[in-house]
Amino acid sequence: MGHSRRKAPMNQPAKAIRDEPRWPPALAIIAVLGLLAVLPDHVQLMPVWVSYVAALAVLVPMIAVTFSPASILWLRIERMAVILLAAGYVAIAAAELADMIGIITLRPAEARSISLLSSSVAVWVINVLMFSLLYWQIDRGGPHARMSRTSAEPDWLFPQAAAPTSPDWRPWFLDYLFLGYNAAVAFSPADVLPLTRRAKMLMMLESVISFLTIVVVAARAVGVLQ
C-alpha cells in the first residue's frame, strides 16, 4: 500500500509586515524646527509658532502610525501631512533665499556676514531635509506601500533593489536622505537613478536652491568677511 503524500497547508498565516520606523524622519522635522527658530529676523517670513503647529500636525500621525501600523486612515493622514509640510517648508526656504539675495544685491549695507552665513547654512540644511522627506513619501506610494510590496512603479532605482542577491530590499528614510544630500552637494543622484519626470523635476529644484545658497549667498558672506 503506497504512502500518501503530505500536502502543504493551504492557508498559511501571512507574514507580518515590518513597517519602517518613523523616528529618523521625525528627527529631521525637529531639526528643521530648530533651524527655523534660530534664523535671523530678516529672513523669518512667519511667526515661529506656525512652524510648531505644522510640525505637530505631522508628528502626531507619525506617532499614530508607529503604534497602529495597519491603520490605513493614519497612513493616509501621515502621507498627506508630510507632503504638505515638506512642500511648504521648501517654499519657505526658497522665499528666505530670495530675501537674502535681495539683501546682498539691493541693500548691501544691511548685509551682515555672520547673519548671511548662518542663514545660508540653515536654508541649505532645511532644503536637504525637506526634499528627503518628499522623496521618502512619494517614491512607490510611501514607506508602508514599499514595505508591504503593494507599491506602484518606483520613482528612483536604488542599486540594492536591482541586485539579485537582495530582492526584498526596500529603501528607508536614510537612503532618501543620502539621495537628497548628493543632489544638494554634487548636484547629481550619485548611484541612484531618477526614473520619473516628477523625480527629475524635484531633484532639479533642490539642486537649484542648493546652488544659489552655496554660490551666491555663502560666497557673498565670505567676501564680506575679507
N, C-alpha and C positions, 0 to 999 in steps of 0.2 A: 504494500500500500504506500503510495507516494506521500512524501511530506508536503504539507500545504505551505505555500509561501507566506511569509509575514508581510502584510501590507502596511505601508506607512500611514499614519493617521491623516485623515483628510483635512481636519480642522485644527491646525496647529496654532497656538497663540501667537499673535502678531508681535514682532519685536518692538520694544518700547523705543520711541524716538527720543534721542538725547538732544534737546534743543541747545542752541548756543547761549552761553552765559551773557548776561546783559551788563555786567559791571564795567567792562572796558569802554563801551560807548557812553555809559553813564558818567564815567570819569572824564571823558572827552567833553561832555556837555558842561560839567562842573568847572573844568579848566577854562572853557570859553567864558563862563560867567565871571570867573576871577579876572580874566584879561579885560573884559568889558568894564569891570568895576574900577580898574586902575588906569584906564586910558585917560590921557589929559583932557581937560574940559573942552578944548577947542575942537575935538573930534567926537564928542558924545552927542549923538543925534536924538536920543530919547532918554527918559529917566531910567535909572538903574533898576528900579522895581519892576519895570515892564519885562526886562530880561529874566528876572527871577520868576515872575508868574509864567512866562512862556516855557522856561526850563522845567518848572514844576509840572506843567501840563504834559511834558514828555516823560519825566522821571516816574510819575505815578503809573502810567501804563506799562513802563518797563518793569516796575516792581510787581505789578499785577501779572504780567506775562511770566515772570520768574516763578511765582507761586502757583500760577494756573497756566502752564504751557500749552494746554489743549484748548484754551478758550479762544474761539475764532473771533469773538467780538473784541477782546482786548488786543489781539494781534492786529486787527484792522485799525483800531484806535492808535496803537503804537506806530504802525506804519505811516498813517496819515500825519500824526503829530510830529514824527521825526522828519519827514519830508518837508512839512511846512516850516518847522523850526530851522532846519538847515538852509532852506531857500531864503527864509527871512534874514538869517544871520549873514549869508553870503551877500545879500543885497545891502545890509548894513555895512559890512566890511568894504564893499565897493564904494558906497557913498562916503565912508570915512576916508578911503584912499583918495577919492576925488577932492574931498575937502582939504586934505594935506597937500595935494598937488596945487590946488588953488592958493594955498598959503605961501608956498615956496615960489610960485610964479607971479602971482598978482599982489601979494602982500609980504614980500621977503623980509620986511622989517619985523614982522611978527614971528618969523621962523626961529624957533629956539632949537638948537642942535640936539640937546638931550631929549626934549619933548618929541622931536621928529623921530629920533632913533627908537625910543620906547614905543611910540605909536606904530612905526613900521614893523617892528618885531611882533607886536600884538596882532596887527592886522594879518601878517603873514601866517602866524600860528592859527588864528581863527579860520583863515582861508583853508589851510590844510585839514584841520579837524572837521570843519563843516562839510567840505566836499567828500571827505572819507565817510562821513555819516550818510551822505546822499548815495554814494556808490554802494555802501553796505545795504541800504534799504531797497534800491531799485533793481539790483542785479538778481535776476531769476525770481523776482517776486518777493524778495526779502529773506531774512535768515531762517524763518520757520519753513518756508517753502523749499529752500535749499536742503535743509536737514531732513525734511520728510520726503524728499525726492519727488515732489509734486510741482516742481518749479518749471517755469517757461524757458524759452531759449535764453542762453547766457548773454549778458552784455559785455563781459570780459572773459577771456580764456586764460586761466592760470596754468602754468606748466605742470603743476602737480596733478591737476584734474585730467590732463591729457596723457599722463604716464600710465602705461598698462599695469604697473605694479601697485597703483593706488586708485582703483576705480571708485571707491567710496569716499574719496577725499572731497571735502567741501570747504570753501574759504570762510574765514571768520572775520570779525571786525579788524583785527590787527593786520590781516592781509590787505584789506582795503586802505588801512592807514599807511601801509608801505606804498601802495599804489598812489595815494594822494601826496605822500612825501616826494616821491620821484617826479610826479607831474609838476610839483612846485619848485623843485631844486634843479632837476635835469631837463625839465620841460619835455619829458618822454615817459612812457609807461614801463620802461625797463623791460623785464621779461614777460609782462602781462600784455595781452593783445586786446585792444578795444574792438568789438565785433559789430556794434550797432551805431547808428548815427547819433543817437542821444548820448551814448557813452563818449563818442569822439567830441561832440559839442561841449559837454560838461568838462572834459579834460582840457579842451582848448580855452574855455572860460577861466578855469582855475589857473592855467599857465599864464594867461594874460594878466590876471590880478597879481600873481606872484612876481611876474617880470616887472610890472610897474612899481610894485612895492620895493623890490630889491634894487633895481637900477635907478629909478627916478628919486624916490624918497630917501633911501639909505645913502645913495651917492651924494645927494644934496646935503644931507645931515653931516656926513663925513667932511664934505667940503667946508661947511660952516665951522667945524672943529679946527680946521687948519688955519 
